[in-house]
Amino acid sequence: MKVTIGGSLKLAFRPWVEGLENVPAEGPAILASNHLSFSDSFFLPAVLDRKVTFIAKAEYFTTPGVKGRLTAAFFKGVGQLPVDRSGARGAGEAAIRSGIEVLERGELFGLYPEGTRSPDGRLYRGKPGGLARVALATGAPVLPVAMIDTEKVQPPGKVVPKLVRPGIRIGEPLDFSRYQGMEHDRFILRAVTDEVMYEIMKLSGQEYVDMYATAMKRQLVEAAKAEKAELARAEKAEREAAREAARELQQELRREAQEEALRQRAAEQRRSDTP
């Protein structure tokens, strides 16, 4: 299935690739990529001769509908591993164990250090748990990867992709063997992750934001909620102002009607008093 789908993707989108020579022909290696689009997990495996295993959230395998079935079929066909993310800590440990197992088999393991897709195309701070712990536990080299323009192929919320030519840059392998056995030192984990993110930034040319993408997404959601609430308040105020203006208009019309009625009675009275 990888050959079929990968060939179709390359034929339709013609992705350009730099640095394929940095991917070892055999043996374990970690591909650490930025994450711009859902389609990242399609394009990177498509351009590699070797199978690369990503940790995919379990929802990709259980989503109903035609799109859900096609997505599940693709991920299963290329050997992606589902991880239930309902419990964040348990999911992280499961992903780490799965990554170590993949690398111990001498295969390629792919992951997104940001932990989620970028909400605005910028590069966010890498999470130190998965990438660094797997790298230090296995001694596998880390290849920084930059996905280019994949967010234009399939913007968030869009089902039908656009025929935009994406790119992939694969950097030279990073060796962290000097830190092996120190995978429980949080300062070492942070240093390893930051070094990888710096290389991804150089490859991608993205603006770097020193905060987690998940935190930015929360801020954006909260800002959207606040904007929605403010819009609702403004609309409510406009409706109340319109109702008040309507009441004032009705009162004014009643006063004018009453005054007109008084004038008419006064005129009739004057006519009746005239001999």
C-alpha positions as CSV (number, residue, x, y, z in Angstrom):
1,M,0.0,0.0,0.0
2,K,2.9,2.4,0.7
3,V,4.1,2.0,-2.8
4,T,0.7,2.6,-4.3
5,I,-0.2,5.6,-2.2
6,G,3.3,7.0,-2.2
7,G,3.5,6.8,-5.9
8,S,0.2,8.5,-6.3
9,L,1.2,11.3,-4.0
10,K,4.5,11.9,-5.8
11,L,2.8,11.8,-9.2
12,A,0.0,14.2,-8.2
13,F,1.9,16.7,-6.0
14,R,5.6,16.2,-7.2
15,P,7.1,17.0,-3.8
16,W,10.7,18.2,-3.9
17,V,13.2,16.7,-1.5
18,E,16.6,17.7,-0.2
19,G,18.9,15.6,1.9
20,L,17.7,12.1,1.1
21,E,21.4,11.1,1.3
22,N,21.3,11.7,5.0
23,V,18.8,8.9,5.6
24,P,20.8,5.7,6.4
25,A,20.2,2.8,4.0
26,E,19.9,0.5,7.0
27,G,19.9,0.7,10.8
28,P,17.8,2.7,13.3
29,A,17.3,6.5,13.0
30,I,14.9,9.1,14.3
31,L,13.2,11.5,11.9
32,A,12.2,14.6,14.0
33,S,10.0,16.9,11.9
34,N,8.1,20.1,12.2
35,H,4.3,19.6,11.9
36,L,2.3,21.9,9.6
37,S,-0.4,19.7,8.3
38,F,-2.2,16.4,8.6
39,S,-0.6,15.5,5.3
40,D,2.9,15.6,6.8
41,S,2.5,11.9,7.8
42,F,1.7,11.1,4.1
43,F,4.4,13.0,2.3
44,L,7.4,12.1,4.4
45,P,6.9,8.3,4.2
46,A,6.1,8.7,0.5
47,V,9.5,10.1,-0.5
48,L,11.6,7.6,1.5
49,D,12.7,4.2,0.2
50,R,12.5,2.8,3.7
51,K,9.5,2.4,5.9
52,V,9.2,5.0,8.6
53,T,6.9,4.4,11.6
54,F,5.1,7.3,13.2
55,I,3.0,7.3,16.4
56,A,-0.5,8.3,15.3
57,K,-3.3,9.2,17.6
58,A,-5.9,6.5,17.9
59,E,-8.6,8.7,16.5
60,Y,-7.0,8.3,13.0
61,F,-7.9,4.6,13.2
62,T,-11.4,4.9,14.6
63,T,-12.9,8.0,12.9
64,P,-16.2,7.0,11.1
65,G,-17.1,7.9,7.5
66,V,-15.3,7.5,4.2
67,K,-12.5,9.8,5.1
68,G,-12.0,8.0,8.4
69,R,-11.9,4.6,6.7
70,L,-9.4,5.8,4.1
71,T,-7.2,7.4,6.8
72,A,-7.2,4.2,8.9
73,A,-6.4,2.1,5.8
74,F,-3.5,4.3,4.9
75,F,-2.0,4.4,8.4
76,K,-2.4,0.7,8.8
77,G,-0.9,0.0,5.4
78,V,2.3,2.0,6.1
79,G,2.7,0.5,9.6
80,Q,1.7,3.5,11.7
81,L,1.1,2.8,15.4
82,P,-2.1,4.0,17.1
83,V,-1.7,5.5,20.6
84,D,-4.7,6.4,22.8
85,R,-4.1,10.0,23.9
86,S,-7.0,10.1,26.4
87,G,-4.5,9.9,29.3
88,A,-1.6,12.2,28.5
89,R,1.0,10.7,30.7
90,G,0.1,7.1,29.7
91,A,0.0,8.0,26.1
92,G,3.5,9.6,26.3
93,E,5.0,6.5,28.0
94,A,3.3,4.2,25.4
95,A,4.8,6.4,22.5
96,I,8.2,6.2,24.0
97,R,8.1,2.4,24.5
98,S,6.8,2.0,20.9
99,G,9.6,4.2,19.5
100,I,12.2,2.3,21.4
101,E,10.9,-1.0,20.0
102,V,10.8,0.3,16.4
103,L,14.5,1.5,16.7
104,E,15.6,-1.7,18.4
105,R,14.3,-3.5,15.3
106,G,16.7,-1.4,13.2
107,E,13.9,0.7,11.6
108,L,13.1,4.4,11.1
109,F,11.0,6.1,13.8
110,G,9.3,9.4,13.0
111,L,7.9,11.9,15.4
112,Y,6.8,15.6,15.8
113,P,8.7,17.2,18.7
114,E,6.1,20.0,18.9
115,G,3.5,17.4,19.8
116,T,0.8,18.9,17.6
117,R,0.3,20.8,14.4
118,S,1.4,24.4,14.4
119,P,-1.6,26.7,14.7
120,D,-0.2,29.5,12.5
121,G,2.8,28.1,10.5
122,R,5.4,29.1,13.0
123,L,7.8,26.7,14.8
124,Y,7.0,26.1,18.4
125,R,9.0,24.8,21.3
126,G,9.7,21.1,21.3
127,K,8.4,18.9,24.1
128,P,11.4,17.2,25.8
129,G,9.9,13.9,26.8
130,G,9.5,11.7,23.7
131,L,12.2,12.7,21.3
132,A,15.1,13.1,23.7
133,R,14.2,10.1,25.9
134,V,14.0,7.8,22.8
135,A,17.2,9.1,21.4
136,L,19.2,8.7,24.6
137,A,17.7,5.3,25.4
138,T,18.6,3.9,22.0
139,G,21.6,5.9,20.9
140,A,19.9,6.3,17.5
141,P,20.9,9.3,15.4
142,V,18.3,12.1,15.0
143,L,17.6,13.5,11.6
144,P,16.0,16.9,11.7
145,V,13.3,17.3,9.0
146,A,11.5,20.4,7.7
147,M,8.2,20.1,5.9
148,I,7.7,23.0,3.5
149,D,4.3,24.3,2.4
150,T,2.3,21.2,3.5
151,E,-0.2,23.5,5.3
152,K,-1.0,24.9,1.9
153,V,-1.8,21.4,0.5
154,Q,-4.4,20.7,3.2
155,P,-5.1,23.7,5.5
156,P,-6.7,22.8,8.9
157,G,-10.4,22.0,8.5
158,K,-10.2,21.3,4.7
159,V,-11.0,17.8,3.4
160,V,-10.1,18.2,-0.2
161,P,-6.3,18.9,-0.7
162,K,-5.0,21.6,-3.1
163,L,-2.5,20.8,-5.8
164,V,0.4,22.7,-4.2
165,R,3.9,21.4,-4.5
166,P,5.3,20.8,-1.0
167,G,8.9,20.3,-0.1
168,I,10.9,18.3,2.4
169,R,14.4,19.0,3.7
170,I,16.3,16.4,5.7
171,G,19.3,17.5,7.7
172,E,22.4,15.8,8.7
173,P,22.2,13.3,11.6
174,L,22.7,14.5,15.1
175,D,24.6,12.3,17.5
176,F,23.6,12.5,21.1
177,S,25.6,9.4,22.3
178,R,27.5,11.7,24.7
179,Y,24.3,11.9,26.8
180,Q,23.4,8.2,26.6
181,G,22.2,6.9,30.0
182,M,21.1,10.4,31.0
183,E,17.5,10.2,29.7
184,H,16.0,11.0,33.1
185,D,17.9,14.3,33.5
186,R,15.4,17.0,32.5
187,F,18.1,19.5,31.7
188,I,19.8,17.1,29.3
189,L,16.4,16.3,27.8
190,R,15.7,20.0,27.3
191,A,19.1,20.6,25.7
192,V,18.8,17.7,23.3
193,T,15.3,18.9,22.2
194,D,16.3,22.5,21.8
195,E,19.3,21.5,19.6
196,V,17.0,19.5,17.3
197,M,14.5,22.3,17.1
198,Y,17.2,24.7,16.2
199,E,18.3,22.5,13.3
200,I,14.6,22.2,12.2
201,M,14.3,26.0,12.3
202,K,17.4,26.4,10.1
203,L,16.0,23.9,7.6
204,S,12.4,25.2,7.5
205,G,13.1,29.0,7.8
206,Q,10.1,29.2,10.2
207,E,9.8,31.9,12.8
208,Y,10.5,30.3,16.2
209,V,8.1,30.8,19.1
210,D,9.5,29.9,22.6
211,M,6.3,28.4,23.9
212,Y,4.4,25.1,23.3
213,A,2.0,24.9,20.4
214,T,-0.6,23.4,22.7
215,A,-0.4,26.5,24.9
216,M,-0.8,28.8,21.8
217,K,-3.8,26.8,20.7
218,R,-5.4,27.3,24.1
219,Q,-4.8,31.0,23.9
220,L,-6.3,31.1,20.4
221,V,-9.4,29.2,21.6
222,E,-9.8,31.4,24.6
223,A,-9.3,34.5,22.4
224,A,-11.9,33.2,20.0
225,K,-14.3,32.5,22.8
226,A,-13.7,36.0,24.2
227,E,-14.3,37.5,20.8
228,K,-17.4,35.5,20.4
229,A,-18.7,36.6,23.8
230,E,-17.9,40.3,23.0
231,L,-19.7,40.0,19.7
232,A,-22.7,38.5,21.4
233,R,-22.7,41.3,24.0
234,A,-22.4,43.9,21.2
235,E,-25.3,42.2,19.3
236,K,-27.4,42.1,22.5
237,A,-26.7,45.8,23.2
238,E,-27.7,46.6,19.6
239,R,-30.9,44.6,19.9
240,E,-31.7,46.4,23.2
241,A,-30.9,49.8,21.7
242,A,-33.1,49.0,18.7
243,R,-36.0,47.9,21.0
244,E,-35.6,51.0,23.1
245,A,-35.6,53.2,20.0
246,A,-38.7,51.4,18.8
247,R,-40.4,52.0,22.2
248,E,-39.5,55.7,22.1
249,L,-40.8,55.9,18.6
250,Q,-44.1,54.3,19.6
251,Q,-44.4,56.6,22.6
252,E,-43.7,59.6,20.4
253,L,-46.3,58.4,17.9
254,R,-48.9,58.0,20.7
255,R,-48.1,61.5,22.0
256,E,-48.5,63.0,18.5
257,A,-51.8,61.1,18.0
258,Q,-53.1,62.3,21.4
259,E,-52.1,65.9,20.6
260,E,-53.7,65.6,17.2
261,A,-56.9,64.3,18.8
262,L,-56.9,67.2,21.3
263,R,-56.4,69.7,18.5
264,Q,-59.3,68.2,16.6
265,R,-61.6,68.3,19.6
266,A,-60.6,71.9,20.3
267,A,-61.3,72.8,16.7
268,E,-64.7,71.1,16.9
269,Q,-65.5,72.9,20.1
270,R,-64.6,76.3,18.6
271,R,-66.9,75.5,15.6
272,S,-69.7,74.5,17.9
273,D,-69.3,77.7,20.0
274,T,-69.5,79.9,16.9
275,P,-73.1,81.4,16.5
